[in-house]
Amino acid sequence: MNPQNWRNRFERVLNKIPWKPGVSYDELITYLHSYRYEKDAYGSKEIFQNDYLLAHEIVEIECLKKKGLKIDKYVIQKNREEVYECHLKAMDYELKMACEDENSEHARMRIYDLISYICDEYRPAKLIPRVKSLIEKYTECGDSGIYSLLIKNGKDRDIEIGALGMIHFPRGYYVYIGSAQRGLRNRIKRHYSRNKKLKWHIDYLLSHAKLIDHFSLPLPKRCEERVSMEMQNIYPFIKNFGSSDSHAHSHLFHGAENIWPRTKAFFWKCFKNEYAKNLLG
């Protein structure tokens, strides 16, 4: 791609951003060739060949300009914290683009870039919550991970759960732990649907109780079992529910409303053990 094609690509992507950022092509080139404190994951050629990455750079530069910073060859070295803040803002926009396009491959690639930021020595510590919030926000777009469902059962009831037979469900909140290493978005969408063939244990419960929230993180299938085994040590469970391929006694747990933040904490604990042991705050 020659320099003129680069300029044309820049103009096209710039015009696709709804609010039309006040960023020039020369500022972009200066920024891409500015001094850095670490090597970039993507070079200029890769950025100009990918609309998502190019839009990211434009949004990042606009953010820095709004902070009153001059886009020169020293801007990154001299303003590490501001650059990281703007980088995360641009990452949010980039992932939003990928999600709207249903480009799960790009979203998954960038989610794993976000995971690497947890261990990044140059990342200001105060930005860890922001990194975590972006991982939470876009896991579903990456279409791979483990998930939990928060279910409210409004009254005591007996429900026939497939081969498990008739089971009594006291009123209250239930959490189900599942995994979809491919097709996470469609799996969660299916759980919310009221018009589906009853196939899994959870389908039978959701034909009576209400699914009120869900949560997911980009974790391997083994974490589905690990989280369930942590949960079974604390909460009552329905034996053998959703656990036919697991060493856990169950993947469905019953508790009060505070079961939900506890579940999320177990997810992040498994995340820490998988990706950032002793580094995640």
QUICOR-V149109 format. One record per residue. N is the residue number from 1. RES is the residue in one letter. OMEGA is omega in radians with two decimals (none if undefined). Layout:
# QUICOR-V149109
N:RES:OMEGA
N:RES:OMEGA
This chain:
# QUICOR-V149109
1:M:-3.11
2:N:-3.07
3:P:3.13
4:Q:3.08
5:N:3.06
6:W:-3.14
7:R:3.13
8:N:3.11
9:R:3.11
10:F:-3.12
11:E:-3.13
12:R:-3.14
13:V:3.11
14:L:-3.11
15:N:3.09
16:K:3.14
17:I:-2.94
18:P:-3.03
19:W:3.07
20:K:-3.13
21:P:3.10
22:G:-3.11
23:V:3.14
24:S:3.09
25:Y:3.14
26:D:3.09
27:E:3.12
28:L:-3.13
29:I:3.11
30:T:-3.10
31:Y:-3.12
32:L:-3.13
33:H:3.12
34:S:3.14
35:Y:-3.09
36:R:3.08
37:Y:3.02
38:E:-3.12
39:K:3.10
40:D:3.10
41:A:-3.08
42:Y:3.10
43:G:-3.10
44:S:-3.12
45:K:3.12
46:E:-3.12
47:I:-3.12
48:F:3.11
49:Q:-3.06
50:N:-3.09
51:D:-3.12
52:Y:3.14
53:L:3.14
54:L:3.08
55:A:3.09
56:H:-3.10
57:E:3.14
58:I:-3.13
59:V:3.13
60:E:3.12
61:I:3.11
62:E:3.13
63:C:3.14
64:L:3.12
65:K:3.11
66:K:3.06
67:K:3.10
68:G:-3.11
69:L:3.11
70:K:-3.14
71:I:3.09
72:D:-3.04
73:K:-3.13
74:Y:-2.96
75:V:-3.11
76:I:-3.12
77:Q:-3.03
78:K:-3.02
79:N:-3.01
80:R:-3.08
81:E:3.14
82:E:3.13
83:V:3.14
84:Y:3.10
85:E:-3.13
86:C:3.09
87:H:3.14
88:L:3.06
89:K:3.13
90:A:3.10
91:M:3.10
92:D:-3.13
93:Y:-3.13
94:E:-3.13
95:L:3.07
96:K:3.07
97:M:-3.10
98:A:3.13
99:C:3.13
100:E:3.10
101:D:-3.07
102:E:3.10
103:N:-3.06
104:S:-3.13
105:E:3.12
106:H:3.14
107:A:-3.13
108:R:3.12
109:M:-3.07
110:R:3.03
111:I:3.12
112:Y:2.96
113:D:3.10
114:L:3.12
115:I:-3.14
116:S:-3.13
117:Y:3.11
118:I:-3.09
119:C:-3.06
120:D:-3.12
121:E:-3.12
122:Y:-3.11
123:R:3.08
124:P:-3.06
125:A:-3.07
126:K:-3.11
127:L:3.10
128:I:3.13
129:P:3.12
130:R:3.10
131:V:-3.14
132:K:-3.12
133:S:3.10
134:L:3.09
135:I:3.09
136:E:-3.03
137:K:-2.97
138:Y:3.10
139:T:-3.10
140:E:3.11
141:C:3.09
142:G:2.96
143:D:3.14
144:S:3.09
145:G:2.99
146:I:-3.04
147:Y:3.04
148:S:3.10
149:L:3.03
150:L:-3.01
151:I:3.09
152:K:3.06
153:N:-2.97
154:G:3.14
155:K:3.04
156:D:3.13
157:R:3.03
158:D:-3.10
159:I:3.06
160:E:-3.07
161:I:3.09
162:G:-3.09
163:A:3.11
164:L:3.13
165:G:-3.09
166:M:-3.12
167:I:3.10
168:H:3.12
169:F:3.05
170:P:3.10
171:R:3.12
172:G:-3.09
173:Y:3.10
174:Y:3.04
175:V:3.08
176:Y:3.14
177:I:-3.13
178:G:-3.13
179:S:3.02
180:A:-3.11
181:Q:2.93
182:R:3.09
183:G:-3.12
184:L:-3.09
185:R:-3.14
186:N:3.11
187:R:-3.14
188:I:3.09
189:K:3.12
190:R:-3.14
191:H:3.14
192:Y:-3.10
193:S:3.08
194:R:-3.10
195:N:3.14
196:K:3.06
197:K:-3.14
198:L:-3.02
199:K:-3.10
200:W:3.12
201:H:-3.08
202:I:3.12
203:D:-3.11
204:Y:3.12
205:L:-3.08
206:L:3.04
207:S:3.12
208:H:-3.10
209:A:-3.04
210:K:3.03
211:L:-3.03
212:I:3.11
213:D:3.04
214:H:-3.08
215:F:3.13
216:S:3.03
217:L:-3.11
218:P:-3.07
219:L:3.11
220:P:-3.05
221:K:-3.10
222:R:3.13
223:C:3.04
224:E:-3.14
225:E:-3.10
226:R:3.12
227:V:-3.14
228:S:3.13
229:M:3.02
230:E:-3.10
231:M:-3.06
232:Q:3.09
233:N:-3.05
234:I:-2.99
235:Y:2.99
236:P:-3.10
237:F:3.05
238:I:-3.01
239:K:3.09
240:N:-3.11
241:F:3.08
242:G:-3.01
243:S:-3.08
244:S:3.14
245:D:-3.05
246:S:3.04
247:H:3.09
248:A:3.14
249:H:-3.07
250:S:2.99
251:H:3.12
252:L:-3.01
253:F:-3.05
254:H:3.12
255:G:3.07
256:A:-3.05
257:E:-3.12
258:N:3.07
259:I:-3.04
260:W:3.08
261:P:3.11
262:R:3.11
263:T:3.14
264:K:3.12
265:A:3.10
266:F:3.08
267:F:-3.12
268:W:3.06
269:K:3.12
270:C:3.07
271:F:3.14
272:K:-3.13
273:N:-3.12
274:E:-2.90
275:Y:-2.95
276:A:-3.09
277:K:3.14
278:N:-3.13
279:L:-3.12
280:L:-3.11
281:G:none
